[in-house]
Amino acid sequence: MPISTLRPRPLWLAALLVPICLQTLACDPKPDPPVLPPPEDPNAVRGQRIIHRRLETGDVVALDNTGVRSTLSVLVPTGDTFEVRPLVARDVDTFQFNNVPPGPYYLKRGTDSYVITEHRQLNLDVYLLGREGVVTVPGPIPVTLNVDGLSPMDAYQDFGVVAPNAGAAGVLSLNSAPTPGATSLGGQGAVYQSAFGRQEIIDSSKGDRLYVLQKLRRTAGSFNYFATARALTLTSAMFRSDGQASPVGGTFNELSPRQLTLDWRRSSFEVHRAAVHPSAVSLTESSVRHSLILAPAVGGLEKGVVGYAGELLTGNLPASTQDVTLTLEYGNPFPPQWGVVASVVHRYQVPVRLPPNGPSGTLGVSMKEQAELSVFASRPVEARLSPPTQLQVDGAPAQDERTLGSLTPVFTWEPPSLGTADAYELRIFRLSASSAGDVVQAETVATFLTAQRRVRVPPGVLQSKQAYVVRIGAMRTPGMDLTRTPYQADALVDTSLAEALTGVLSTP
């Protein structure tokens, strides 16, 4: 070909081809399609767990550092057995269990606590009394008292202690008996002992306020009671954690006496004694008998009773007493916005013996009525709920002594003859001989909270060749579904409890 026929490409074509080539080489790869979350499990059970802390200045929300969420699982009944569903953490306050078919399932908490429920949304929120970070020590805390303004003391004087911000309640026990009739204590040694088995370090720099209560022994007919009469409020108290004595001083103030009249119809409880157990008897005169308690509710009752802050009044009636009308007197040193809850507890004991001829003992069973004080005092104090009836295990009468057919028995019962139960608590006790071998002792191995009247015991709860008794309590919980919000059980204000006990049940 002649050279004249070889012509260069037109400039416009070269300009067009180069950018196309460069564009092809420099282009980003085609993006991957977005990753979609897995579809929601239609059989999921979801819930929340938030900690609310009650302080004297109000409620605060705190992270859950109790470790409860890590112990949760779900047991799905499948005939005579159960399948386990582990917890799926969603975020710091929520959780989920997948593949839980409709119908009853067991929410297991820890190693021995179960809630039988059908709810698909759970609320495991809890209200705790006291701030985070309270320091505790295992032994009693020594205290030196320099106080005056007391009512004349007797030889048995001790003092109630309440420090809500520290979640503390207990007693100051004097190291030596005071002089009868004395109204002051100078350099008096004492120890603080908490009601919770560990002693809280009160620290006013953390906002802790300390209430020290003087209670006096009083009587109203056959009713013997202790009632708060004077109080010392301290905003600068500091308990030491090094074993050295902490100073507590000041002048007690006399409290305005408050009158309380109760129409206590004990016969309404006694008529249900046989339903508690055919062998149930009242506790002896020297033991704890039928009790009346007035307890303060820190911050008020909007969220129920939050924590334990001691008592304003406690007393007992002899078991032989019948219906009584009582006029009582007590003082209340706490802020007016705090509530007061009143309760009566009728306690019975049931004799038990380790089979076949082992040591014997007794197990306590109770009937309880509780309400806000003004409501409690506005009507007769009488039973509104009786124990569950016709207790059976695997279809046989459960209040008889018997040997079970398996380690996963089914307990059933019928409703109370009086009142309507909103929930039931079934508690299993294992019986064993004491270390001395002369008396039987009881240890809780599992509790079940349910609105049903049937509980199959899951594997692993009962052990072979052991003896057990089971206590089934009917509960009134108006306005509160404990199978959805189980941690609110201790916060209930208006409530009733009536328990029944099985016979001794041996495992194969």
Buried (B, 14 or more C-beta within 10 A) or exposed (E): EEEEEEEEEEEEEEEEEEEEEEEEEEEEEEEEEEEEEEEEBEBBBBBBBBBBBBBBEEEEEEEBEEEBBEEBBBBBBEEEEBEEBEBBEEEEBBBBBBEBEEEBBBBBBEEBBBBBBBBBEBBBBBBBBBBEEBEBBEEBBBBBBEBBBBBEBBEEBBBBBBBBBBBBBBBBBBEEEBEEEBBBBEEBBBBBBBBEEEBBBBBBEBEBBBBBBBBBEBEBEEBBBBBBBBBBBBEEBBBBEEEEBBEBBBEBBEBEEBEBEBEBBBEBBBEBBEBBBEBBBBBEEEEEBBBBBBBBBBBBBEBBBBBBBBBBBBBBBBBEBEBBEBEBBBBBBBEEEBBBBBBBBBBBBBBBBBBEEBBEBBBBBBBBBBBBBEEBBEEEBBBBBBBBBBBBBBEEEBBEBBEBEEBBBBBBBEBBBBBEBBBBBBBBBBBBBEEEEEBBBBEEBBBBBBBBBBBBBBEEBBEEEBBBBBBBBBBBBEEBBBBBBBBBBEBBBBBBBBBBBBBBBBBE
